Amino acid sequence: MSKGEGRSCKKYLAYVAVFIVFQTAIILVLAFTVMKVKSPKLRFNAMVVETFSFNNGTSTSIKMKLLAQLTIKNTNFGHFKYDESSLVILHKDEPLGEHVIPRGHTKAKKTQKLEISMDVSTDRGSGSELRNEINSGILKLSSQAKLIGKVHLLKLIEKNKSGEMKCDWHVNLGTRQIEYLKC
């Protein structure tokens, strides 16, 4: 083996070592950024009262139909596929209405908008607090939903993730408007 062959072999090994270090750095950057899977965000964008009826007989009750825009924001580099779920309208942890969210998927780095319609009835609720709120003209409600699904990355990796929503909002019974929508 001559002197020149030893140098070229060392040079070749140095190139291979630099290449391996470079590839490792790229894999680490991808693992800590692109492959980091986050839970999707589930929110109400807007909500309006479509129909409203008020019964002030022996038991005061309200029936209304709400139209809402629900958004599912997927911040991942893979699509989010979720199962059927339900959105529940509550007054003091007592359900007044429910809407089924059908199973579906949201594409990578996209926000999906769902138009939903919910029937809410205070006949299902009871208690003096509910009657007092109805008499005061402001009905304080909340809503809860949880989407359970999987984020699919590069058709190779699947991570179980879920998006949750808890919103508080008020219905002004005089103006029939949604106020204080906070998610």
N, C-alpha and C positions, 0 to 999 in steps of 0.2 A: 504494500500500500504506500503510495507516494504522499508527499507532504500536501499536495493540492487536493487529493481525494479526501483527506481528513477534514480540511476546511469546508469543502462543499457539503460534506455529510453533516457537519455541525451547523452550517448555514441552513440546510434543509430541515434539521431538527428544530432550529430556532423558528423557522417559518411555521412549522406544524404547531409548535407551542403557542405562538401568537394567534394562530387561527383558532385553536382550542379555547384560549382565554377570551377571544372576541366572541365566539359562539356562546360560551357560557354567560358572558355579559348580556348578550341579546336575549337569551332564554330567561335570565333573571329579571330583566326589564319587562318582558312580556308576562312573566308569572306574577309580578307585583302590580301591573297596571291592567293589561287587557284581560287576563284570566281571573282577576279579582271579581267575584260575583257578588252583586248587591241585590237587596230585596227591591222589588218594584214599588212605586208609590201610587197609592190609590186615593183619589180626592174628588170632592164635589166641586165643579166649576161654577155652576149656576143652578138655581132652583126657583120655580114659580108655582103658585097655587093656580091650578087650572079650573077646578070646580070646588065649590064650598057650600055646605048646607049646615044650618044651625037649628037644633031642636031644643027649645027651652021648656019642655014639659015637666013631668015629675022627676026625670033625671036629665040633666043638661048634657047634651052630646053634640059632637061636631063630626062631620064626615067631609073629607076633602080628598081631592086627587092632586098629587104633586107631580110635576114634570121636572126632571133633573138631568144634568149632564155630568156623567161620571167619567173621570179620566184615569187611565192606567198608564203610568209613565215607566218605561223600561230603559234604564240607563246602562244596561249591559251590552257587550259586543255579541251577544247571542240572543235568540228569540226566547220569550217567556211563554210557556204553554201552561194554562191553568184549568183546573176542574170547575165544575158547576159549584156555585156558592150562593149565599143569600145575604141580602142587605136588610137589616132590621131597623125599624123606626121605634124609638123607645121614649117613654116618659118615666123618669125615676126608675129605670131598669125594668119597666113593665112594657112588653111589646104592644104597639098600636098598629103596626103595619109591617109588611114584608114584601120584598121583591127578589125573585130568583135571577141571579146573574148567570147566563148560560156559559158553558165552557168555551174556551177560545184561545187565541194566542195574540201576543203583541210582538211586532218585529223588533229587531235590535235597534237600539238608540232612537226609538219612536214613541209617540204618545198616542194611545188609542182612546177614542171618545165614544162613549155609549150613551144613547138617549134612553132614559128609563122613565117609567110611569109607576107611581106607587099610590095605593089606596090607604088612607089613614083614617081610623075611626076611634074616637074616644069611648065608644061603647065597650071596647075591650079593656079599657083601663077603669080604675075605680079609685076612690079615696077623696078625702076633703081637699088635698093639695091640688089635685087636678081640677076640681070644681072651682076652687079659689083662683087658679090661674085663668080659667075660662072667664070667670066673672071680672077679673082684672083687665082682660083684653089682650094679654100676652101669654101665649102657650109656649113653654120651654121644652124643646124636644132634643133628642140626640139620635145619632145613627151609627151603626157599627157594621162593618163588613170585613171579611178576611178571604183573600184569594190564595189558595194553595196550589203550587205547581212546580215546574222545573224550568231552569234556564239551560238551554242547549248551546254549548260553545263548540264551534268547528265540527259539528256532527260527531264529536268524539267524547266530549265531557258533558255530563248532566249533573246539575246541582239542584237539590231541593231548596226552594225559596218560597216565602209567602209575603204578600203585601197586606197590610192592615190599614183600616181607616176608622177613626173615631171622630165624629163631628158633633159640635153643639150648635144649635140654631134656635131662633125664636120665630113664631108666627104671630104677626100683629093681626089680631082678629078683626079690628076695625077697618084697616086698609087692605087686609088679606094679602099681605106682602111678607116675604121671608126677610128677617133681619138677623144681624149678628151671626153670620155663617162662618164658623171657625173650625178648621180641621187641623 
